[in-house]
Amino acid sequence: MSNTILEFPTTTINKTQDDIFSTGYGEAGFDLDKSVLTYFDSKGEEHVSSKHVLFRADTGEELGVHGKNYTKDLHQLSYKTMIDNQRQVIRSSGFELGDIQETISLGGVGEKCFVQHILPNETLRTPNGDHASLSFLGVSSLNGIWPCSLSVGANQWACQNNQVFTSGASMLYKNKHNLQLDVDKGYRLIADSLEVFSKEVDLWHKWANISVPNNRAFIMFSEAANCKYIADYVAEYGESLADFNPSSLILESKVYNNTALMYMWEKWLGHYRNTLGANYWAAYNTLTDWSSHGPQSKRGRNVQGSNVVSLNHRRSETVQEVVKSNFMLAA
């Protein structure tokens, strides 16, 4: 098993003899504390704010300032709770756990965290004969950037795309850090994850048998890339017109300057459509290619540190939304 802290110095964690997981939590192994905020008025009198601050108990570094509706249950907020739950679900799952891979990544001084487990021996065959491995992802933040979300996905071997599960059960738990947050309850919902995995792969095979024309694929990619020019064009003229020609539209500066859209369009034309066929499975792989490997910024500059985690997470959610709104006929 490998333990990697992505984008941060690697911490060596000892492993117990009878457990598949290492002991400890790497960079995420700190305790939390909280304190009310105070302020002084123009007369110099001190007042207690309705807000409170979360901070690291070990270093005192601030992690977030929140109001009365934000949970004060430090057990639910702790990244260690999220990691412990995910590990325990996997231990008791009955899955084949050989060569399991664990990744814990921390953003900033601890404002954001994700834990991912990949089970390389829990595999199913994709429509193109590749294999995909079951994976679990737990994401949380203490600065309001991410809600707490627990999900199931897959890693496709050959293209190294992180396949985004799109069935309703794939996002097993998602909740803001409010008074209703219950991480323990969320992980109890993961018991059916293998069934979710099987149903998702059935969808992939179905998508491989349904064709998608170039203009429909182009519109899906433009939605993922948030290309307003194409959205306005479709709203005004429709997508079924004979003169809807992506080859002409990409000559517009507001289209060809959209690096995300151009990345997906080139991948569709140059690889996925030719390799997998002009179908929804190929379109889906184009989307997940972008979410996993696409350009990180409009000007080509690399995103650093914890921002990589945030970027990939946002893109995965975008792919989910695009598939849900465009793959209805293929479901």
N, C-alpha and C positions, 0 to 999 in steps of 0.2 A: 504494500500500500504506500502511496506517496502522499506527503503532506507539504503543500506549497502555499505560501502567503503571497498572492499575486501582487506585483507592483510594489512590494515592500520587502525589506530584508528578511530572509528566511530564518525562522526560529526552529531550533531543534527541539522536538517533543519526544519524550521517552514513551515507549510502548509497553503495556503490560503483557505478560506471557500468555494469558488466557483470553485476551480481547482482541478483536479485529481492528479496533481503533486505538490511536495513540492517546495517552493521557494528556490532559491539558487542552488549551484552546488557542495556543499561539498568541498572536497580537490581540486577540479578542478576549483574553482571559482576565479582564479587569472588572472590579466591582463598581457599581453605580452609587451615587448619593444625590440628594436633592436639597435645595434650600429656598426659602422664600426670598423675594427681591424687595428691597427697600429703596426709597428715594426721598429727596429733600425738597421742600417747597421754597418759595422765594423768601420766606421768613426763617429758613434754616431748620424748620421742624421736620422730623423724620416720619415717613409714612410707610406702611406695609402694602406692597403691590398685590394685586390679585393674581399675578403671575409667579412662576417659580422657575428655577434654573436646575437643569440636570448637569452633573459633572462627574469626571472620573475620580473615584475615591483615592486612587494611587497617586495621581499627578495634580489633581485639582483643575484640570483643563475643562473648559466649558464645552458641552455637547449640544445644548439646545435650551431655548427659553419658551415656556408654554403656559397656556391659560388653564382655567379651572376644569375644562372638559377633557384635558389630557390626563391619562391614567397616571396615578402616583404609585402604582404597584411595581416596585423595582424588580421583582421576580419576573413579571411578564415582559418588562423592558430589556432585561439582561440578554445579551447575545449568547451567554452561556446556556440559558434556558432553551433558546432556539437550537443550539448545537446539540445539547444533551437529548432533546426530544427527537431530533432527526436521526441521531445515532441509534437511539433506543428503538425507534420504529423499524429501522433497517435490521438491527440485531434480531428482532422477533418476527421478521417478515416471512421467513422461509425461502427467501431468494438465495441464489447462488452468489456468495459474497467473495469468492476468490479474486485477488488482484483489484479489490475495490480501491477507488481513488477518491481521496478527500481533499478539497480545496477550501480554505478559509481566507477571505480577503477583507481587509479593513480599510475604510476610507478616511483620509484626514487623520485626526487624532482619535478617531473612534466614532465620528458622527454617523457612519454608514458601515454596514457589514453584510456579507453574504457567505453562506456555506453551501457547497455543492458536493454531492456524492455521485459518482459514476460507477455503475455496476457492469463492467465489460463482459461478464459471462451471462447476463440476462439480455439476450438478443432476439430480434425478430428480423426477418428478411424484408427489405423494401422492394417496391415494384421493379426497380432496375437491377435487382440481384445483390445490392449492397446489404450491409447489416447495420442495425442501429441498436445502441445500448441504452438501457433504462438509466435515467438520472433523476435526482431529487435536488431541488433548489429552495433554500430558505433565504429570504431577503428582509432586512429591516433597517431602520434608521432612527436616530434620536434627534434629528434636526428638522423633521417634517418633510424631507425630500421624498422618501418612499413610505408607503404603508407597510405593514407586516404582511408578506405574502409567501405562501408555501405552495409549491407546484411540482408537477411531474413533467419531464421532457425526455428527449433522446439525443444521443450523439451519433451522427451518421459517420461511419468509419472513413470511407474513401474520400469524400469531399470535406470532411471535418466541419460540416455545418452543424450548428446546434438547432435541431429540429424543435420547433415550437408547437407544443400540443394545443389543439384548438377546440377540443370537445369541452363541454361545460364543466366536466368533472376534473379537467386537467389543472385548473387553478383551484386547488383543494381548499384553500383558505386565504381570504384577503380581508384585512380589517385595518382601519386607521388606529392610531395609538390613543384611542379614547377609553372611556370607562368600560366599554364592552370588550376590550382586547382580551383574548384568552388563547395564548399560544399552545397551551396543553391540549385544549379542545381541538385546535386546528390540526395538530399532528394525529389525533385519534381518527381523523377523516382519511388518512393516507392508507388505511388497510386495504382499500379496493384499487390501489394504484396499478397492480399488474393487469387487472381487467381493463383499466383505462388505457394502458399501453397497447393491449391487444386490439381494442376498438379503434384506437387511433391509426394503427397500422392497416386495419381493414379500410379505413377512409382513404389512406394513401393509395391503396390498390384500386379503389373505386375512381379516384381522381385520375389515375393513369389511363383510364379507358374513356375519358370524356375530353373531347378536343376543346381548345380555346384559340380563337383567332388572334392575330397580332394586335388589332386595335383594342380588344378587351384586355389582353395582357398588358399593353402599354398603359391603359387607364389604371389598372390595379397598381402597377409600379409607380405611377404618378401620385396615387393616393398615399402610398407608403412614403414617398419622397416629399409629400406636402407641396406639390407643384400647383400653385394657385392658378397659373395661366391655363393649364389643362382642365382644371376643375371648372373654371369660368367658361372655357370653350365648350365643354360637354354640356354645361347647364344651358348655354345659349343655342347650340346647334344639335346636340344629341350625339350619341356615339355610333348610331347605326347608318349614318349618312354615307353615301358612296365616296364622298370626298374626305372622309375622316382618314387621313393618311399620316401615320406616325413619322414617316420619312420626311414629310414636309414640315410637320410641326416641330421637329427637333432643330430646324433651321432658325427658329425664333430664339432670341438671346435669353429670354426668361426660361426657356426649356433647356437649351444646351448648357447653360451655366449652372443648372441644378445637377451637381455632381452625383448625388444619390440616384436620381432617375437615369442619368447616362450610364452609371455603373450597372444598374439592373438591366437596362435595355441592351447593352453590349453583351452581358452575360447570357441573356435570353437568346439573342440572335447568334452569338458566336459559340455557345456551348450547350446550354440546357435544352433548347428546342431541338437542336440537332442530335443530341445524345439520348434524350428521354422522350422526344416527340413533342408535338405542339399540343400539350394537354395541361390539365390543372396540376398534375404532379410536377411537371417541369416548371410551371409558374411558381408553385410553392417553393421549390428548391431555389429558384432565383431570389425569392424574397428572403429565405433563410440564409442564403449566401451573403446577401447585403447586410443582414442583421449580425452575422458572425464576422464577416471579413471586409465589409464595405469601407470606403474612405471615411476617415474620422472627422473631417471638417471640410467646409466648402473650399478652403484654400489649401487643403492637402496637408496641413500641419497635424502632427500626431497629438492625440489627447493623452495626457499624462496621469499616472497614479490612479486615484479612486474614480476620476472622471471616466475612465475606460469602463469600469463596472457600471456606472450610472448610464452611460451611453448604450451599452449592450442591453441593459435591462429595458430601457425605453424603447429600443428598436424591437425587442421581442414582443413587447406589448403592442406596438404598432402593427407588427405582422399578424398577431392574433386578431386585431380589429379588422384589418384588411381582409383576412380570410373569412371571418364571420360575415362580413357585409358583401363579399363578392363570390364566395364559393357555395352559396345556397343551392344553386342548380346542380352543383357537383356533389352535394352531400347525400 
